[in-house]
Amino acid sequence: EKGDRFLALCAAIGADPARTVYMGDDENDLPPMRLAGWSVCPADAHPAVRAEARMVTAAAGGRGAFRELADLIREALG
């Protein structure tokens, strides 16, 4: 279950799940997306994931979606 693994990873690195970003594209990504502070999915994600994500990238998975997200985070952090 990805939700449990997400929480375990956050605990291992000392990250507050509510202050994390999680990007996923399929239904099994929904549990950690619901636990993260900000959920993102690529444009071609499963419809159920797109419906719940707080942000949908313009790019598809494997076509620059992660780069798009990384650039937005870097820009926001200045």
C-alpha positions in Angstrom: 0.0 0.0 0.0 1.6 3.2 -1.2 -0.1 5.3 1.6 1.8 3.3 4.3 5.0 3.5 2.4 4.6 7.2 1.9 4.1 7.7 5.6 7.1 5.5 6.4 9.3 7.4 4.0 8.2 10.7 5.5 9.0 9.4 9.0 12.4 8.1 7.9 13.5 11.4 6.5 11.7 13.6 9.1 9.3 15.2 6.7 5.8 16.2 7.7 3.4 14.6 5.1 1.3 17.7 5.2 4.3 19.7 3.9 5.1 17.4 1.0 4.2 17.2 -2.7 3.2 13.8 -4.1 2.9 13.2 -7.8 1.1 10.1 -9.1 -0.8 8.9 -12.1 -2.8 5.8 -11.2 -5.5 4.8 -8.7 -2.9 3.2 -6.4 -1.4 6.7 -6.0 -4.6 8.1 -4.4 -3.9 7.1 -0.8 -0.6 9.0 -0.6 -2.0 11.8 -2.6 -4.7 12.2 0.0 -2.0 12.3 2.7 0.3 14.8 1.1 0.0 18.5 1.5 -0.2 19.0 -2.3 -1.1 16.4 -4.9 -0.1 16.6 -8.5 -0.7 14.4 -11.5 0.4 14.4 -15.1 -2.1 15.3 -17.9 -2.5 11.7 -18.9 -3.2 10.4 -15.4 -6.2 8.1 -14.7 -9.4 10.1 -14.6 -10.0 9.4 -10.9 -6.6 10.7 -10.1 -7.1 13.8 -12.2 -10.3 14.4 -10.4 -8.6 14.4 -7.0 -5.3 16.1 -7.7 -4.9 19.6 -6.6 -2.8 20.3 -9.8 -2.7 18.6 -13.2 0.4 19.4 -15.2 0.1 20.4 -18.9 2.7 17.7 -19.8 2.0 14.0 -19.8 3.9 11.4 -17.8 7.3 10.7 -19.3 6.9 13.8 -21.4 8.0 16.5 -19.0 5.4 16.4 -16.2 8.0 16.0 -13.4 10.2 18.8 -15.0 7.2 21.0 -15.1 6.5 20.4 -11.4 10.1 20.8 -10.4 10.4 24.1 -12.3 7.2 25.4 -10.5 8.6 24.5 -7.1 12.0 26.1 -7.9 10.3 29.2 -9.1 8.1 29.4 -6.0 11.1 29.0 -3.7 13.0 31.8 -5.5 
